[in-house]
Amino acid sequence: MKIGNPADKPSGVGPVGPARNQPAEAAKASEKAGGTTDPSAKVELSNTAASLLSTGANSEFDADKVARIAQAISDGKFEINAEKIADRLIANANEVLGKAQH
């Protein structure tokens, strides 16, 4: 029993016809037009999205703590406190739900 398509039958993968080259043609048209974008293509971020982006860029990262945890995991000595994780998940959910209701 053979698995796959015989050489004489098309696989059905990939676009066929004029639709195949549309992105390339659009890029060429944009280059010819000077590379300007359509004003209707403007994107505005919500306050929440802007806040998340700015927080992520300024957040502190404790590389030493990450290295200690990674070493403990690789040594098989990392202990997980399921109760602490559950408490923090519940507290976070309550915080998110509280913000959503206001």
N, C-alpha and C positions, 0 to 999 in steps of 0.2 A: 504494500500500500504506500503510495507516494503522498507526501504532505506538501502543500503549496500549489501554486499555479503552474500549469504546463507552459512551456515557452511560447506556444502558439496562441495562448489566451491572455488578454490583458488582465492586469492585476486589479484594476479599478481604483488604484491609489493615485492621487495627484489630480490637479485641475486640468481640464481639457478645453482647448479652444481659446477665444480671446480673453476670457477672464483670467487666464494664467499670468498675463503680463501687466495687469492693471496697476498694481502698486509701483512697479518700476516706471511705468508711463506717468503716473501721478508725480513721482519724485522728479522726473525729467521736466515735467510741466512747471513744477514749483521752482526748479533751478532757473528755467527760462524766464519766469516771472520775477526773478530777483530774490526769491526765497522768503517773501513776505507771507505772513499768515493771515487768514481771514479773520476780521474782527469778531465774528460770531464764534470763533474757536477759543475765546477768552475763558479761563477757568478761575472761579473764585472759591477760596476755601472757607468753610464755616469757621466760626470762632473756636469750636471744639477742635477741629483739625489743626488750625494754626497753633493752638495751645499745645497739642500733643507734639507737633513738630518742633516747637521751640523748647519744650521740656526735654525731649529726647536728645537734642543737641547739647544741652547744658547739664545733663544728668551726670552724677558722679559714678565712677566705676572703680570698685575695689579689686584690683588685679590680684593682690595677695590673698584675699579671701577666696577668690575663684580658684587660685592655684592650690590652696589648702584643701578645698572641697574636692577638687579633681584628684589630688593625691590620695585623700581618704577613700574616694570611690575606687580608685585603681588598687588600693591596698585592701579593699573589702572591709574597711573600718567605718564607713559612713553610716550613721544611724539616722533613720527617718522617724520623726515624731508625727505620726498620723493625726493625733489629737490637735497638735499645734497647727498643722496644715489645715485641718477642717475648720478650726476656729477662725483662722485668717480668711479662708474662703467665704465663710458665712458673714464675717464682718465686711468684707469687700462687697459681697452681694447686697448686703443691707445698705451700704453706702451708695452703691450705684442705683439701687431702687429708690432710695431716699432722694437722690438728685433728680431722678426721672419724674418723680411725682410733683416736684416743685416747679 
